[in-house]
Amino acid sequence: MTGVGPRGWVDDAPGPLRGRGNPAAREVRVSGRRAFLRGAGLALLLAGFGGPARRAAAAIEARHEGYTARTSLLFGLFRFATAGVIDERVDHAAGRYQVAIAGQGAEVTTRVESEGVLRGGRWTPTRTATRFVVYGRESRAQTQYDLTRRTVEFHSRQETFLLRRLRVVDDTLTLPDTPVDDVFSAILNYAGGRWPPEPDGTFHTLVVRRRRAADEGPDDVEKAYRAELVPFILRIEVDPHTGKSSGLFDLTRFSSWARESEPARIVFGPDRRPEAITCSLILGTSVAIRMGPGVSAAPSPGASPSPGAERPAP
């Protein structure tokens, strides 16, 4: 990923807040903060979600597809859109994959990368890096998996949008004997039939995230943070009208603005690749993402606040 440091991804978010006495300004800050936090989880979901494969060589699959994301904040008070590309390269002979997404909209930039290898018959991540910028607020994170030493390093730095409180994580965990994925490896494993379901039909794995309280608020901080491995469960169902498969999953694994009672939904195509993602977050936020063939990767219009609302200060 462009600009990735060897130890970390510095998540230095907002600059000085202005217009504290202006309710509209406060609302914009909340909306930008929500988009900022949500982006980490949602951008991760986009990578690896390309459409039908085009074989670049006998043992190599390469995909280059577009995606769009439309967000409604504060019950529609603010709306913005981003568009970008998803690049994926899977070398079956070498047992390696690389996935990258790059998205852009007015005041919004997204960049995510993942690399992994084939181990024990399933794809396993070796590196995940993310960078998100919303209205000048930047968030960075990097996860490094050492499959030989059986450890995972997690580095992130975030600043809460309203009060500019820091959440910093520099931690190392021991990898368990059970599978650990990032979103990209999970999608590749599901699409390739390398992720066997449980007896009840659900799909289980583990993911790495910042440890946080279940009731964490948008500006709540702790003196120190640790990383943790948490279960990721995908529940698949079939739409009786369209015949398409869709999956429900707990977005709190990626965003503190999500709630377990409001799972995100993924709609899969015939190739078991996601075609669309929808989710509902707190404070009237909704997100709709489309990806695959025919989806334009051209830059899209940016935020469009309602009359009278102002953008957050840089």
ABEGO torsion letter per residue (X at the ends): XBGBBAABBBBBBBBBBBGAABAAAAAAAAAAAAAAAAAAAAAAAABGABBBBBBABAABBBBBBBBBBBBBBGGGABBBBBBBBBBBBBBAAAGBBBBBBBBBBBGBBBBBBBBBBBBGGBBBBABBBBBBBBGGBBBBBBBBBBAAAGBBBBBBBBBBAAAGBBBBBBBBBBBBABBBBBAAAAAAAAAAGABBBBAAGBBBBBBBBBBBBAABBAABBBABBBBBBBBBBBBBBBBAAAGBBBBBBBAAAABAABBAABBBBBBBBAAGBBABBBBBBBGGBBBBBBBEBGBBABBBBBBBBBBGBBBBBX
